[in-house]
Amino acid sequence: MQAVRALALCAGLTLCFAASAVAHAEEPRLGWPEDKQISGVYAHIGMLNSPSFPGFLDRIAKNGMNAVVIDGKDYQGWVTYPSAVPLVADTKAAHVLIKDLEAMVHEAHARDVRVIMRIACFHDQWTSQRRPDLAIKGMSEWLDPNNTDAQDYLIALVEETLAAGVDEIQLDYVRYPTERINNAKFGLSGKSTMDVITGFVSRVHEKTQAAGVPLALDVFGVVAWQRAVDVRATGQDLSRLGAIVEVLCPMIYPSHFQSGFNGYQEPGDHPDVVLYGTKQATSVLKRTGSTTIVRPWIQAFPWHAHNYSSTYVMQEIEDVRIGGGVGWLGWNAGGYYGEVFAASWQKRAQDSKTAGH
């Protein structure tokens, strides 16, 4: 997973929108559309300081999408906007690519594009190496989910970005590590991993709910199946988390499933894997009576998908709908979305034609 999500980091210019862009003290949020259908793509941090970023927002809007996901804190631990949170200054975690977050939000809103603020939580090699008292003992890249001060740091970033008028908060890496953990000491003190993760998400939800902003949670695609071994390892119990978030976003990239899944030698060649993962996640929520929606991350890259194309992406989008999902998000670590833009435009044209009949 981390290999696909690895980012090519950019040098230190800061984004400056056109002088005509006006930042409001209280940028009004767009909110969800009535049908809750949010469709969008992730903009990696290398795109945030590019003069072409406003044009990227234009392409999102012109091709029938209504959201962009940006990093407030990326999975390395860098904070991308001017933050007043003391720990950011103490650890020199600022990597300011967004000179004015409110101005960026305003630019997106002017195009009817929602800003989903992604906060990568516990995977944070920058902070954990500079503040080992906040990290999992025996590991160098993860903050301790059970450490109240580490939780407080993340919640402070959430509150700060909420104040800029973002439309949704999306938590990523809200889990325990599952690799290279032989020397890790989780220090659960009688709690389960599920208790810790659910407790943290509940604390965040108190803040987002008070602001009237939806809270989304990224989870491994395989977690949608809720096998006990995966739930315990990650701490992500969807039956509990579904009660305290508005959106679950399983990362259902077909290429990330093992050979043999559903009888497929190369699952990446089968976009209908998205259907199975979406159905699994929605069925978990239905069993608990939750009204939380499932908005999957879909594969927007050709890795292990020899037939990747706009048609491939269109099938993924349709499979989300068939599986009971509401909206979708596309992930491409390099920021290339040609096939996604084409698929979204074609899907909109197809839906308009169907509605016309």
Summary of the structure (lengths in Angstrom):
residues: 357
radius of gyration: 19.4
end to end distance: 42.5
largest distance: 62.8
contacts: 1209
relative contact order: 0.12
helix: 42%
strand: 15%
